[in-house]
Amino acid sequence: MFQTRILRTTAPGVWMVAAAAVLALAAGPAAAATAPDEARGQGARWLVQNQNADGGWGAGSWGSAGAAQTSDVATTSLVVMALIRDAAGEPVHGQAIARGIDFVVRTVEASPSEGARLQGPEGTQPQHKLGRNVDTHFAAMMLGEISENPQSGDPTRVAVAYDKVLSKVVAAQKADGSFDADGWAPVLSTSVAVRSLNQAQDLGKAIAPETLARSDDYQRKLVDTKTGSLDASAGAGVDLYAAAASLQNNRDAAKRTKGESKQLAEEAAEATADAVRGRSDALIAGFGSVGGEEMLSYMMISDTMAETGGDDWKVWNRKIATQLSATQNADGSWSGHHCITSPTFVTAAAVMTLGAEEAVAGQVARR
């Protein structure tokens, strides 16, 4: 048993009011705004209740709706991490977590060693919108997170699956340093890949310096350090997605590198932090409505800012927590209103976002 503790007219104002009304109706019955911790717990319980018989969770194909979808690795990995985060060290969600881990490990084991992709359903919402390699990248992130936990099932199977999927992440890297391209906002899939490699390096895995250097160069180019403008060309033109990737991965690169590389990463991270600090409301709006891409971006920014702490984190967290608590559905889930609309994927990312401080506390406890 595993145990661990968000009708167009020519008048912009009319469009904004109409859009808000349409989204509120589309979301179904909404719950009264709850405290962030309570909202997170309700979301986690909804995820447990909607686990598939095979131990996984699925986002479904593009255009599908509802929680009952074929299990996929990206969604399952995100849900497992969300449940671990909500548990915050307490022995809750243990059976669901263990079954989710086993689903991912079994899928990695059944996948060919060659190439970047994992076995599983084709054309899922995460693949369609984030990139074809997204399952690989989420699996590496999740398996890295549990790799040092002795209660994560068979440690040998987890270790072998982790090494296999890390080699696939490396195989996915392109000449420009990115890790995905076939999607609407592949910058987010690339960001998950980079996070998984930085995590692996922290865990003592041997990641080739040239792989990390190409990745660092790609991440630095997401922001112009002189003007503060963000390159959203790989993020559907949405600054939020580029900001989330740049802030998180440049901060991580700055911690890992030395000399000029460290200085460049620090400058890129600070330029992105300035953008988040000065344009948070516009960034939070994302594409104009909340889909899985927004929720994933909120998670990335929250994780990075929670680790840094200070007033910037308090301001950001208050805004995000207020929004998520107010938009949660009565059943504990959250709805996506564009692109990744899967309630499972969106809810898992919301739970992750609301548990950012718990993640930081867990990192400190393991040191």
C-alpha positions in Angstrom: 0.0 0.0 0.0 1.3 3.4 -1.0 1.0 6.0 1.7 1.9 9.6 1.4 1.5 12.3 3.3 -11.0 28.5 -15.5 -21.3 35.4 -28.2 -18.9 37.9 -29.4 -20.1 41.4 -30.3 -18.2 44.4 -31.7 -18.3 45.9 -28.2 -15.5 44.4 -26.0 -17.3 45.0 -22.8 -20.4 43.2 -24.0 -18.2 40.3 -25.2 -16.5 40.0 -21.8 -19.8 39.9 -19.9 -21.4 37.4 -22.3 -18.3 35.2 -22.2 -18.4 35.1 -18.4 -22.0 34.2 -18.5 -21.5 31.4 -21.0 -18.6 30.0 -19.0 -20.6 30.0 -15.8 -23.4 28.1 -17.5 -21.0 25.6 -19.1 -19.4 24.8 -15.8 -22.6 23.3 -14.4 -23.6 23.8 -10.8 -21.0 25.8 -9.0 -20.1 25.4 -5.3 -20.1 28.3 -3.0 -16.5 29.6 -2.7 -14.6 27.5 -0.2 -11.3 27.9 1.6 -8.3 26.8 -0.6 -7.4 23.8 1.5 -11.0 22.6 1.6 -11.3 23.2 -2.2 -8.1 21.2 -2.8 -9.4 18.3 -0.7 -12.7 18.2 -2.4 -10.9 18.1 -5.8 -8.7 15.3 -4.6 -11.6 13.2 -3.4 -13.4 13.7 -6.8 -10.3 12.4 -8.5 -10.2 9.3 -6.3 -13.9 8.7 -7.0 -13.3 8.8 -10.8 -10.3 6.5 -11.1 -10.7 3.8 -13.8 -10.7 0.1 -13.1 -7.2 -0.3 -14.6 -5.8 2.2 -12.1 -5.4 5.1 -14.4 -7.3 8.2 -15.3 -7.9 9.7 -18.8 -8.6 13.0 -20.4 -10.2 11.5 -23.5 -9.8 12.5 -27.1 -10.1 16.0 -28.5 -13.8 17.0 -28.2 -14.8 14.4 -25.6 -16.3 15.3 -22.3 -16.7 13.8 -18.9 -14.5 11.9 -16.5 -15.1 8.3 -17.9 -12.3 8.2 -20.5 -9.7 5.7 -21.5 -6.7 5.9 -19.2 -3.6 7.8 -20.5 -0.2 8.2 -18.9 0.0 12.0 -18.9 -3.4 12.4 -17.1 -2.7 9.5 -14.7 0.8 10.9 -13.8 -0.7 14.4 -13.1 -3.4 12.9 -10.9 -1.0 10.8 -8.9 1.2 13.9 -8.2 -2.0 15.8 -7.3 -3.1 13.2 -4.8 0.4 12.9 -3.2 0.4 16.7 -2.9 -3.0 16.8 -1.3 -2.1 14.1 1.1 0.7 16.3 2.4 2.4 13.4 4.2 -0.7 11.8 5.7 -1.8 8.3 4.9 -4.7 9.2 2.6 -5.4 8.3 -1.1 -2.9 5.5 -0.7 -4.7 2.8 -2.7 -5.5 5.2 -5.5 -1.9 6.5 -5.7 -0.5 2.9 -5.7 -2.9 1.8 -8.5 -2.0 4.9 -10.5 1.7 4.4 -10.2 1.3 0.7 -11.2 -0.7 1.8 -14.3 2.1 4.1 -15.4 4.9 1.6 -14.6 3.1 -1.1 -16.6 2.7 1.2 -19.6 6.3 2.1 -19.5 7.3 -1.5 -19.3 5.1 -2.5 -22.3 6.5 0.4 -24.4 9.4 -0.1 -26.9 12.8 1.0 -25.7 13.4 3.0 -28.9 12.0 6.4 -29.6 10.4 9.1 -27.4 6.8 7.9 -27.2 5.0 5.6 -24.8 2.4 3.1 -25.6 -1.2 4.2 -25.1 -4.2 5.9 -26.7 -3.6 8.2 -29.6 -5.1 11.7 -30.0 -5.8 12.4 -26.4 -6.5 16.0 -25.3 -3.0 16.4 -23.7 -1.3 15.1 -26.9 -3.5 17.2 -29.2 -2.9 20.4 -27.3 0.5 20.0 -25.6 2.4 17.6 -27.9 2.7 13.9 -28.9 5.5 13.3 -26.3 3.5 14.6 -23.3 2.9 11.2 -21.8 6.6 10.5 -21.7 7.4 13.8 -20.0 4.7 13.6 -17.4 5.7 10.0 -16.6 9.3 11.1 -16.0 8.2 13.9 -13.8 5.9 11.7 -11.7 8.3 8.7 -11.4 11.1 11.1 -10.4 8.9 12.5 -7.6 8.2 9.1 -6.1 11.6 7.5 -6.8 12.9 8.0 -3.3 9.8 7.0 -1.5 10.2 3.4 -0.2 6.4 2.9 -0.2 5.9 3.6 -3.9 5.4 -0.1 -4.8 8.2 -2.3 -6.1 11.2 0.0 -6.0 13.1 -2.0 -8.6 10.3 -1.8 -11.1 9.9 1.9 -10.4 13.6 2.5 -10.9 13.8 0.6 -14.1 10.7 2.3 -15.5 12.2 5.7 -14.4 15.5 5.1 -16.2 13.7 3.9 -19.3 11.4 7.0 -19.5 14.2 9.4 -18.8 16.0 8.0 -21.9 12.9 8.7 -23.9 12.7 12.3 -22.7 16.3 12.8 -23.8 15.5 11.1 -27.2 12.6 13.6 -27.6 14.9 16.7 -27.6 15.0 18.7 -30.8 17.9 20.6 -32.3 16.6 23.9 -30.8 16.5 22.4 -27.3 12.8 21.9 -27.1 11.1 18.5 -26.4 7.8 18.7 -28.3 6.3 20.5 -31.3 3.2 18.7 -32.4 0.6 20.5 -30.4 -1.2 23.8 -29.8 1.0 24.9 -26.9 4.1 22.6 -26.9 6.0 25.0 -24.8 4.2 23.5 -21.8 5.1 19.9 -22.7 8.7 21.0 -23.2 8.5 22.7 -19.7 7.4 19.4 -18.1 10.3 17.6 -19.9 12.8 20.2 -18.6 11.4 20.0 -15.1 11.8 16.2 -15.2 15.4 16.4 -16.3 16.3 19.0 -13.7 14.7 16.8 -11.1 16.6 13.8 -12.4 19.9 15.7 -12.1 19.0 16.6 -8.5 18.4 12.9 -7.9 21.9 12.0 -9.1 20.9 10.8 -12.6 23.6 11.4 -15.3 22.0 13.8 -17.8 24.4 14.7 -20.6 25.6 18.3 -20.2 24.9 19.1 -23.9 21.2 18.1 -23.4 20.8 20.5 -20.5 22.8 23.2 -22.2 20.5 23.1 -25.3 17.5 23.1 -23.0 18.8 26.1 -21.0 19.4 28.1 -24.2 15.8 27.4 -25.4 14.3 28.5 -22.1 16.3 31.7 -22.0 14.9 32.7 -25.4 11.4 32.6 -24.1 11.9 36.1 -22.6 13.6 39.3 -23.8 15.6 40.4 -20.8 15.8 44.0 -22.1 12.1 44.6 -22.9 10.4 41.9 -20.8 8.4 40.7 -23.8 7.6 37.0 -23.9 8.1 34.7 -26.9 4.7 32.9 -27.1 5.3 31.4 -30.6 5.3 27.9 -29.2 2.4 28.7 -26.8 -0.4 29.6 -29.1 0.4 33.3 -28.7 -0.6 33.2 -25.0 1.9 34.9 -22.8 0.8 33.0 -19.7 2.2 29.7 -21.1 5.6 31.2 -22.0 5.8 32.9 -18.7 5.1 29.7 -16.8 7.8 27.8 -18.7 10.4 30.5 -18.5 10.0 31.3 -14.8 10.2 27.8 -13.6 12.9 26.4 -15.9 15.2 29.5 -15.8 15.0 29.5 -12.0 16.0 25.8 -12.0 18.8 26.4 -14.5 20.1 29.2 -12.4 20.4 26.9 -9.4 22.1 24.2 -11.4 24.6 26.2 -13.5 27.6 28.4 -12.8 29.4 31.5 -14.3 27.9 33.1 -17.4 25.2 30.4 -17.8 24.0 31.1 -14.3 23.9 34.8 -14.8 21.9 34.5 -18.0 19.4 32.2 -16.4 19.0 34.5 -13.4 18.4 37.5 -15.8 15.8 35.5 -17.8 14.1 34.3 -14.6 14.0 37.8 -13.1 12.6 39.4 -16.3 9.9 36.8 -16.3 9.2 37.4 -12.6 8.8 41.1 -13.4 6.3 40.2 -16.1 4.3 38.1 -13.6 4.6 40.8 -11.0 3.4 43.6 -13.3 0.9 41.8 -15.4 -0.5 39.1 -13.2 -4.2 39.8 -14.0 -3.6 39.8 -17.7 -1.5 36.6 -17.5 -4.1 34.8 -15.3 -6.7 35.5 -18.0 -4.6 33.3 -20.3 -6.4 32.5 -23.6 -9.5 34.4 -22.3 -11.1 31.4 -20.6 -9.6 28.6 -18.5 -8.6 25.3 -20.0 -6.1 22.7 -18.9 -3.3 24.8 -20.4 -4.1 27.7 -18.0 -4.3 25.4 -15.0 -1.0 23.8 -15.8 0.6 27.2 -16.2 -0.9 28.3 -12.8 0.7 25.2 -11.3 4.1 25.9 -12.7 4.1 29.5 -11.6 2.8 28.7 -8.2 5.4 26.0 -7.6 8.2 28.3 -8.5 6.9 31.3 -6.5 6.1 29.2 -3.5 9.7 28.0 -3.3 10.9 31.6 -3.6 8.4 32.9 -1.1 8.0 36.6 -0.1 5.4 39.2 -1.0 5.3 38.2 -4.7 4.2 34.7 -3.8 1.6 36.0 -1.3 0.0 38.3 -3.9 0.0 35.6 -6.6 -1.3 32.9 -4.4 -4.1 35.0 -3.0 -5.3 35.8 -6.6 -5.0 32.2 -7.8 -6.5 30.6 -4.7 -9.5 33.1 -4.8 -10.1 32.3 -8.4 -9.9 28.5 -8.1 -12.0 28.4 -4.9 -14.7 30.5 -6.6 -14.8 28.5 -9.9 -14.9 25.0 -8.4 -17.9 22.9 -9.3 -20.3 21.6 -6.7 -19.0 18.0 -7.1 -15.4 19.1 -6.3 -14.1 19.2 -9.8 -13.1 22.0 -12.1 -14.1 22.4 -15.7 -12.0 23.4 -18.7 -13.6 25.8 -21.2 -11.3 25.5 -24.2 -8.8 23.1 -25.7 -8.0 20.7 -22.7 -11.6 20.6 -21.3 -11.1 17.3 -19.5 -12.4 17.7 -15.9 -9.9 15.1 -14.7 -6.8 16.9 -16.1 -8.1 20.3 -15.1 -9.0 19.2 -11.6 -5.6 17.5 -11.1 -3.8 20.7 -12.1 -6.0 22.8 -9.8 -5.2 20.5 -6.9 -1.5 20.8 -7.7 -1.8 24.6 -7.8 -3.5 24.8 -4.5 -0.9 22.5 -2.9 2.2 24.4 -4.0 3.2 25.2 -0.4 2.8 21.6 0.6 5.2 20.6 -2.2 7.8 23.1 -0.9 7.4 21.7 2.6 7.9 18.2 1.3 11.1 19.2 -0.5 12.5 20.7 2.7 11.6 17.6 4.7 13.5 15.3 2.3 16.7 17.4 2.5 
